[in-house]
Amino acid sequence: MITTINTYNHPIPPLRRGARGDHRKNRHMPKQKRLLNTDFHLPYNPELVERAKELRKNMTPAENKLWNDYLKTSKFRVLRQRPIDNFIVDFYCAKLKLVIEIDGDSHFTIEGKNYDAERTQILEGYGLEVIRFTNKDVLNNFESVCQQIQELIRQILG
């Protein structure tokens, strides 16, 4: 069973669905674009590739710290700002089927929490494990963040 690990003290709210079960009623979710499907990659929106490149060049301080001080030298290949479906995830390890998200202040609004819950549900639908940390966690409790990632990797590897 795939579960989302929410490492901060904000509960992930349940998804609210429209009258006909339309889960895209939330206007902050990206409109469904044609996804590129291959045997090698998870489906992704090719229109997001350029934006992902820009994000890699302009990482937040928390993303930069986690990347340079931990993930960059991981024995498992980790990709930064990777398009999956109609999203760009902060970090993705294909071998572990692991997504690591670093959340800033916009993620703590009701709309942000709803968006993240739906996004996580879609990513988990691809069999991915999603773990989230706040910017503050990464910058102020770096050792703990690394330990939590390492523990999750141990669990994934069984």
PyMOL commands that set and color helices and strands:
alter all, ss='L'
color gray80, all
select helices_A, chain A and resi 46-57+61-69+71-73+105-108+110-125+135-140+142-157
alter helices_A, ss='H'
color red, helices_A
select strands_A, chain A and resi 4-6+79-84+87-93+98-103+129-134
alter strands_A, ss='S'
color yellow, strands_A
deselect
rebuild
show_as cartoon
